[in-house]
């Protein structure tokens, strides 16, 4: 793969944030960014083996039938790649085993948890232990939220960041676990990377609308124990420039949006560890 950082963004079947996510990778410093329809992945035109960063964007994958990300998870789990007929999940296993990075946003996060890629205890990336369900408000939420970054999380995407301000737009974003033991392990292993925060105190909150979906402990994003697999409900790719900010005409803001920080961290990790 040479010395170039290569990122792939998967689209198709209802995904609609692929161009923004590709631009986030470019602004973050990736040398090559390809947008691949899922059918092109299954035809063998694109292969995960050729990339360092896998991006699973948001959208309405498969119309959110069977629950957000559920149908897509079955596709990743059972589809085969032509012409050799290799299961797509084998490419994914190699990708993770090689120490590469994956980020899933909104529908992409839903896809990751329903595939079992997160939280990845004991390097089990096919065991479903957490999920994302309908918001407590019982409606689609479209608003900007304040986020607290957990400094002790191993997440490579959030290193060096204290606070974030991103939009959310989802109907199924409430984080749930199979049981209290899973939630305890997430907390004990510092796998919660982002929490919805009260802007007045900066602390994690259950209060609506600061916590837009009712996620326990304000959980907005988690990673696996290696910190290389990261899923979050808020949309970093929707804040790449100051003009994306809802108050850009009323506040003095840096030209670069905060979303670029996450992708730059990912690219810098790849340059330091994978090239």
N, C-alpha and C positions, 0 to 999 in steps of 0.2 A: 504493500500500500504506500510505500515511499514515506515522505515526510509531511504529507498533506493531511490535515484533519478533515475527515469526510463524514458528513451527516446525511441521514436519510429521513425524510418526512413521509409518513404513510397517509394516504388519503383514500377516498372512495366510500361508497355505501352510506352516504349521509354526512361524512366529515366535511366541515366547512371553514376550518381555521388553518389550513395547511400553508397558505401563502404567507400569512403573518408569522407562523412558526419558522418557516424557511428563512424569512427575513431576519428573525431573531437570531438564528444560527449564524447568518452572514455578519450581522452587526457584532455578534459575540466573537468573531474571528475565525470561523470555520472556512477552510480553503475551498471546499467543494460541498455544495448542498443540492441534493436531488429530491424532488417530489415524486413519489412513486405510488401509483394506484395499486390497491391491494391485488388486483388481477395481474398487474405486471410483476409483482412479487411471486405470485403463484405460477406464472408462466416461465419464470426463470430469467426474465429480462433484467431484474435487479436481484441481488443476493445480499443478505445481511452480512455475510462474511467480508464484504468489501468495504464496510463502514465501521466507524468508531462510535457514533452517536445515533441512537434510534429515537425518533420523535413520534409520539402518538398524540396527535392534536385533538382539540375539542370539536364538537358538532352534535349531530343527532344521528349517531351511528345506527344504521338499520331502523331508523325511526324510533329508537329506544324501545322497540318491541321486546317483550319478555323481560323488561327492565333494562335500564341504561347499560350498554356495553355487553349484555349477556349473549346476544346472538353473535356479536363480533368475537367474543371470547371463544365460542365454539368453533368459529372459523379458524382462528389461530391454533386451536388445540387439535383439530382433526383434518384440516386441509393439507393437501400434498402439493409439492412443487414439480412442475413438468420440466424436462421430459423424464427425469429419472424416478419420479414418484416419491422423493424423500419427504417425510412429514415436515411441514413448516416448523413445528415445534422443535425439531432437531437443530435447525439453523438458529433458533432462538436460544437453545441450550448452549450451543457453541459460542454465541455472541456473549452471553452472560459469563460463561466459563473463561472467556478470554479477558475478562476484566473491563469490558466496555461499558458505556453509559446508556441508560434509558431514562427518558423523561416523559411522563404522561400527564396531560392537562385536561381537567374536566372530564369529558367523555373518555379521554385517554387514560385518566386515573381510574375511572369506573372499569374500563377494559382491563387494566392491570390487576385490580383486586379480584375481579371475577375470573380471571385466568389463574389466580393464585400466585402471581409474581411478587406481590407485596402481601405481608411484610417479609417473607423470605427467611423465616426462622430455620436454623440448621441447613441453610442453603437449599431449602425446599421451595422451588419456584413454580410449583404446580398444585399447591395445597391451599384451598380457599379458606381463609380464617377471618377475613374482614369483608365488609361490603359498604355500599353507599345506597341509601334508600330515600324515599320521598321526604322533602323538607317538612319540618314541623308546621310550617305555615300552610301546607297543602296547596302551594301555588309555585309557579315559576318565579324565581327571584333574579332580578337584574339590577345590580347596584355595585358601588365600589366599597371595598372593605379594608380595614386596617389589619395588618398581620404582624404578629410578634415572631421573630426568628429565634429558635432555640439554639443557643450558642454551644451547647454540649452535644448536639446531634452530629453524627458522622456524615451527614449529607454533604456531598462535594459541591452541589449547586448553590448552597446557601452560605458558604464560608465567607466570613468577613462582613456579613450583613446583619443589621440589628432590627430594622423595621422595613416593612414594605406596604405599598398601597396599590392594590390591583382590583380590577372588576371581577365580579362573579356573575354568571348567567346560567342557572341550572334549576331543574325541578327536582332532581334526585341527588342531593349533595350531603345528606346527613350521614356521617361516618358511624358505623356500627361494627361491633366485634361479635364473634361466635359466642363468647362468654366473658366473664370478668377476668379470667386468667389471661386471655389474650390481651386485653387492655392493660393489665398489670405488666405483662412482658414488654409491651410496646413502651410503656413509661420507664420501666427498669432498664431497658436497653437503649434508651434515649432516641428511639426511632421516630418520635414526633418531631418533625422539622419546622412546621408552621402551625400557629394557632391564631384564630380570630381574636382580635384584641379590641378592648374598649379604648377609643382614642383619647379619652380623658386621663386614663391611668397607664395605658400601655400594657395592661395585664390581660391574660386570657379571660374570655367572657362567655357566658351563656345567654347574655341579654340580646334580645332582638331589637333592632336590626343589625347590631354589630356582629353578632353571630347569626348569619342569615338562614341557617338550616337546622339549628339545634344540635349540632355535633357535640358529643360529650367532651369536656375539658377543652372546648374550642378547637378541636383538631381540624386543621385545614389541609395538611399535607404530611405524608410520612415517607420514610425511606427504608431500604433494607439494611441489615447490619453492616454491609460494606460501604454504604453511603452512595453507591453508584446507581442504584435504581430509585427513582424519585417520582412520586405522584402527588398532585395537588389539584384542588378544585378551582382556585382563582386562576385567572388568565394572565401570566406574565407577558405572553406574546401580544397582548392588547395594549401594552404600555411600553412602546419602544421609542417614543418621541414626546417631547413636552406637549405637543398639540393633541395627544391622546388623552391627556389629563382633563378631568371635567372642569377644572378651574384655571385652565392655562391662560385665559384672557385676563384673569384677576390676580394671579400670583406670579412672582418671579421664580421660574423653575429652570433647572439645568436642561439643556437641549436634549440630552439622552434620557430616555425613560428608564425606570428602575428595572423593567423586565429584562433588559439587556444584561444586567449583572449576573443573573442566573446562568445564562447561556455562555457568557464569557468565563465564568468559573468552570463550567463543564469543558469548554475548549482548552482552557489552561491546564486542567487536570490531564486531559488527553495528551497534550504536548509534553507534559512532565513525566507521564507514566506509560504511555502506549506507543510513542513514536521512537 
